[in-house]
Amino acid sequence: MPVCDLSTPGACSTFRFYLSLFSANPQDNIKTLGLASTGDDFKGNVHIDFVHGKLGHRRQFGGGRGQALAKAIGMKQGNNPTIVDATAGLGRDAFILASLGAQVTMIERSPILAALLEDGLQRLAAEPELSSIAGQQLQLVQANAIEWLQQQTTENTANRPEVVYLDPMYPHRSKSALVKKEMRALRVLVGDDEDAGLLLQAARQCALKRVVVKRPKGAPFVDDSKPSGNVQSKNTRYDIYPVSNAREHNS
């Protein structure tokens, strides 16, 4: 997919998308990396902000370990599991889990999204009160998640995660699914996760304790594979799968 990294007016007119630096907050001089469209895909800049806006509000008032996501992951009082978010996307759920104390590795196969995530992590690291999250609890790997999980399973057993988290993107069923510009950008950049079944299989072989799959309420199970249980919120269902590999983790 052609992407232009020049923000000079007219320089990107032949491209569908371009990356540019802009000021997300006019009150400061911090530049933010954003993805913009030269057409009608979405308006404005898609960027990642782990500090302010909705994500900052969710970190402070989202329910802590009592929220459905944390319950599904298994973050009981004092339990801070190692997690791989194998479909990082915009990194929102990964950030919330890291802010609650988990050790999270984000895997993102799109180099464009990975660049946006890295930019978000750098600005997060510049915040004194939140820098420890970026430095110690939230990491990014740009890779194909299936291949990465398989490699951990066969070559790096000691570092296999306790939990693998998946939020696969499926074909939208209505126009309402495309309202937000971030979702428009994600669909154009990464498309639908047609290999979600293979990803679930690789995740269950790699994880030491469980695999959690985020789905809309009422949506079918991934690859028609029935989970052992689930945790639900208003619009979301977190399907919980047991691990496929019964070998003990060697620490």
PyMOL commands that set and color helices and strands:
alter all, ss='L'
color gray80, all
select helices_A, chain A and resi 53-61+64-66+68-73+92-99+111-125+131-137+145-155+157-159+175-178+181-190+196-206+222-224
alter helices_A, ss='H'
color red, helices_A
select strands_A, chain A and resi 3-4+17-22+32-37+82-85+103-108+138-142+163-166+210-216+229-232+236-242
alter strands_A, ss='S'
color yellow, strands_A
deselect
rebuild
show_as cartoon
